[in-house]
Amino acid sequence: MGGGGWASGRSAAPPSTAPLPQASPLARSFELDYEEDCFRKDGVPFRYISGSIHYARVPRPAWRDRLLKMYMSGLSAVQVYVPWNYHEPQPGVYDFAGDRDVEAFLDLTAELGLLVILRPGPYICAEWEMGGLPSWLLWKPDIVLRSSDPAYLAAVDSWLHVLLPKIKPRLYQHGGNIISVQVENEYGSYYACDHGYLRHLLGSFRALLGSEVLLFTTDSTRAEELRCGTLQGLYATIDFGPGSNVTEAFGAQRWVEPKGPLVNSEYYTGWLDYWGEAHASTSLVHVARGLEDMLQLGASVNMQVVSWWGTAWGALPCHLQHWNGHCCSPSCQAGRAAAACFISRQGWHWAQQGMVSPCWVCGVLTGLSGVSRRYMFHGGTNFAYWSGADFKDQYKPVTTSYDYDAPLSEAGDPTEKLFAIRMVISKFQPLPAGPMPPATPKYAYGRVALQKHADLLDALDVLCPSGPIQSRFPLTFEAIKQAHGFVVYRTQLPRDVLEPTMLGAPPHSICDRGYVMLQKGQRGALAWLWGAGYSTGRLSARFGAVGCGHGAAVLTLWLQEYRGTLERDGQTTVYVMGRAGDTLDVLLENMGRISFGANISDFKVRAVGPGALDGMGWPGHLCGQTAPLLPSTTDAGHGRATPNLLPDQSHTTPWQTYQDKAVRACWGTSLWTPALSATG
């Protein structure tokens, strides 16, 4: 998921979160202290309170406003993702201008006095399109993502050699404000478990960023995920929600990191929204209470949205680091009262059973960096086609809004949750002087009337000026090099279909939604024409003159019927009927590639299944479009959809490409026949 941030130290008093005097670049350091199980900033035990913001989800003119509100909330750091596909839309073509100017964003955080925890991937999840990986990686159908596959590593290396030189001057050790950098993200949850891949990334990050920067990983507390996601040379952190048993959770981290600060890199206080589901919301009471509990215990907090599941515990103040008369920390021995050391019920049980020593239990608790990550502190918006999808037993596309029920709303307004958090923070450290910036101005636009200008299928010459892609088989989006948007697949009925006949798709072959339309021609109608056509609900019509005399025309009446929708993990059949020569169109929509789940090689799309209409094969053509409308393809090799989506045995017909900012559409059909044409 998203988010990263940590910190906390172990000392006689909770470490300071107040800004330290600026040291010279040569004296600056941010490092791990394995003796005292804490972070040290310029040699001093340090903790911070931070939150997440994604610059790609916030328009550039709003960056300062959002960051200033985070600073005025009492945060001392922000966590930032870098989406690879946002900056390299085509191989070797880079975009760091405007809203994509990550250097300007990082410089602005420094100007406002905020530290940065950077997570540059190459995979980031973040509910972002394909987890930040470029879809053009899938132009090589057999590529193995997030592995030692040479083709994948070559692309990653090329990207890192562009990105990381921009990051290095902004590292804390070089006078900047980036205190730590994550390598990959929750890699243990991915099936590959390729430590050679992690070693390759570690070598690349060290070569390009230097030996002093703190590099870390983040994984869940599951032993298998920690085994696959961690590597010597990368500090291992974990993520869990506030309902978890803290002792057990950090016991899992101690399995891979026996010493050093205990860090929860993702601690959720809200959640994302999926299409078709209710807006997620979180109790501000639970958020504030969980935060206060952690700060009372001396924990550092990188707020990535505290969850509604319960209360989390943080690091213990030193005077509580005693249990049953035993001193739990050498740093606490002198002159300390033998107070009872707080441990969880599970910790008591372990100690009483002789499974662990009292000092080990206390060490787990006192070493806690206590990162309660607010994911997100400000969520923002999934503009254009950048929203991703989760796969949790089924495909779950993420909404355009990424509000996340965060303390700063999608519009950038401080919420009651923000002020509750700010009040808690004020109990532990002074807040910045000055007022909280106000909510963003709102305007009443009144009622906006939309008027129809044209039917989509009548505008193909405009949308796809280059003409259709001709193809024997339906092609995937990747095969026609279309990243996002829509593709139309078109074919003609080869013979009469006089009874309702099922048009079907195999399970998981529609990626992600297909709108089925049939254009029927009726010749010989006699009419007096003064208009271009008409449209009523599910039926629209247009006329083509074939002869005329005295104002009357013998013409063909084309009736366009919407027959239904085919959906991934949903409805996979519709019924059609028509005459030979009628045009069948399937408009396929890419609703976002999977960003987290079983398979992020999420090819688009696999089209309608072979022999769709009672086994009939169909000739056709295809055309596509995205934010410039471009062609897309479908896959159905040898009559079945396959995960790697090789060209499909279906016919596609022309569709035109709309080189603009809205949608990319193409058409082809998923009716399998000997020869097909596709346009893009």
Residue, then its C-alpha position, 0 to 999 in steps of 0.5 A: m500500500g502506500g506510505g512510509g515514515w518512521a523514527s523514534g529513539r530510546s533515551a532518558a526522555p522522549p526524543s525531541t521532534a523540534p527542528l534542530p539548528q542547521a549543521s554544515p553539510l559535512a556534519r549532517s547525518f541521519e543513521l541507525d543506532y543499533e546500540e540504543d535502538c533508535f534513529r540519530k539525526d546529526g548524532v542526536p536521538f530523533r523522532y518525527i511526526s509525519g504524513s503522506i502526500h502524493y504530488a501526482r495526485v495534487p495539482r502543482p498550484a496547490w502543492r504549497d497550500r497542502l504542504l503548508k497545512m501539513y506543516m501547520s498541523g505539527l508534522s515534521a516530515v512527509q512521505v513521498y512516492v515517485p510513480w515511474n510510469y508518470h515520468e516515463p510514458q514511453p521507453g526513453v521519453y521522460d517528463f518532469a515538467g509541470d505537475r510532474d516536476v518532482e524536483a520542484f516538489l522536493d525543493l518546496t518541502a525543504e523550503l517549508g522545513l519538512l523532512v522527506i521519506l522517499r519511496p521511489g519504487p520502482y514498484i510503489c503500489a499506492e493504488w496507482e495504475m499498475g503500481g507505478l510500473p509503465s504498461w509499456l513493459l508489457w509490450k514484451p508479452d513474456i516479461v516477468l515483472r519485479s524479478s531478475d528478468p534481464a528485460y525488466l532489469a534493463a528498463v529499471d536500470s535505465w529509469l534509475h539512472v535518470l531519477l536517482p541523480k536528481i535525488k542524490p543532491r537532496l539527500y540529508q547528508h548532502g544538505g537536503n531534506i531526504i532522510s531515508v529512501q525505500v527500495e521496492n515496496e512490500y516485495g514479500s507479498y509478491y509471488a516471485c521472491d527473487h532475492g537476486y532482484l533485491r540485490h540488484l536494486l540494492g547495488s543500483f541504489r548504492a551506486l547512484l546514491g552513495s553509501e551513507v543514505l539510509l535504505f529500507t524495506t517495508d513488509s507485513t508481519r507474516a514470516e514468509e513475506l519478511r523472508c522474501g521481502t528483506l535483504q541484508g543491507l536494507y533495513a527491514t521495517i514492517d506495517f500493521g494496523p492499530g488493531s494488531n498486537v504490538t508485541e507480536a508484530f514487532g517480534a516479527q521485525r525482531w526476527v529479521e532485525p534483532k537490533g535497531p529501531l522498531v518501525n511500523s512503516e504503514y499505519y492506516t487511519g483511513w481507506l480507499d474507495y472502490w467503484g460501486e462501494a460506499h465511501a470509506s470513513t474513519s472515526l476521528v476519536h479512534v484516530a486521535r486516541g491511537l495517536e495520543d497513546m503512541l505519543q504518550l509512550g514516546a513513539s515516533v509517528n509517521m502518520q499514514v492515516v491511523s486506522w479505525w481498528g483500535t489503539a496502537w502502542g508506541a515506545l516506552p519512556c525510559h522510566l517504564q523500562h523495568w519489569n519485575g525488578h529487572c532493568c530492561s535497558p542499560s541506559c536506564q539503570a542509574g537511579r531509576a525506580a523499579a517501576a513495572c514495565f508495561i508489556s502486552r498480555q502476549g509479552w507477559h505470557w511469553a516471559q512467564q513461559g520462559m520463551v523470552s527474557p523480560c529484557w527481550v520483551c521490554g526491548v521490543l517495546t522500548g525500541l519501538s519507533g512507533v510509526s503510525r503512518r497516516y496514509m494518507f494525510h492528504g489523498g488528492t485525486n486520481f486524474a486522467y487514467w492514473s487510478g489503479a485497481d486491487f485484486k482481492d478475490q475479484y477485480k476492484p477498480v479504484t475511484t477517481s477520488y482519492d480522498y481516503d477520509a484523510p485529515l486534509s480532504e480531497a479539496g485540501d480542506p482541514t477536517e475535524k480529524l486534522f484538528a483533533i490530530r493537531m490538538v494531540i500533537s500540541k500536548f507533546q510539542p509546540l505547534p508552529a506559530g501562526p494560523m492554519p491556512p483556510a479551506t480552499p475557495k468554493y464556487a457555485y457554478g449553478r446547473v450545467a446543461l450538457q448537450k449531445h453533439a454526436d454519437l461516438l460511433d459516428a465520430l470515428d474519423v475524428l477519433c481515429p484519423s489514422g484509420p483502423i488497425q487491421s488484424r486477423f486476431p483481437l489484440t491487447f492494448e499492449a500489442i497496439k501500444q495503447a496505455h489507457g482508455f478505450v478500444v472499440y472492436r468491430t466486425q460484421l455478422p457473416r450470416d443472419v442471426l434471427e434468434p437471440t443468440m448468446l455473445g459470451a466471453p470466458p471468465h477473466s477475459i474482459c479486461d475490464r468492461g465491454y459495451v456491446m452495440l449492434q448497427k442494423g441496416q434496413r434498406g428501402a425505407l421511404a422518408w422525407l428527410w430534414g434531419a440527420g437522425y434521431s436517438t431514443g434511449r437504447l436505440s439511435a438511428r441514422f440515414g443514408a440516401v441511396g437515391c432521391g427524387h422530388g425531395a424524397a429519398v430511398l434510403t438505408l435506416w441504420l439502427q444502433e442498438y445497445r445490447g448490454t455490458l460485459e464485465r470482468d468478474g461479472q456479466t460475461t454474456v449478452y444476446v444479439m440478433g441481426r442480419a448478415g452484414d450488420t456491424l457488431d461493436v464492442l467498446l472496451e474500457n480499461m478501468g485501471r491495471i492492477s496495482f496490488g494483488a496476485n498478478i500485476s501483469d494486467f494485460k488489456v484487454r482480452a476481449v470477447g471469447p472465441g466462437a462467441l456467437d454459437g461458434m461463429g467466426w467473424p471478420g472485423h477491424l479495430c481502432g483505439q484511443t486514450a488520453p490521446l485515443l489509441p488502438s487497443t487489442t484483445d487476446a484469445g490465442h487459439g480460442r481462449a484468453t490467456p494471461n500473457l495475451l498473445p494476439d487473438q483469433s478474432h476479427t477487428t475492424p477500423w476505429q479511429t484514434y482521437q489524439d486528444k486528452a480524453v479517451r483512447a478508443c479502438w475497435g476490434t471484435s472478439l468474434w473469431t474469424p480468419a481475417l480481421s482489420a484493426t485500427g488505432 
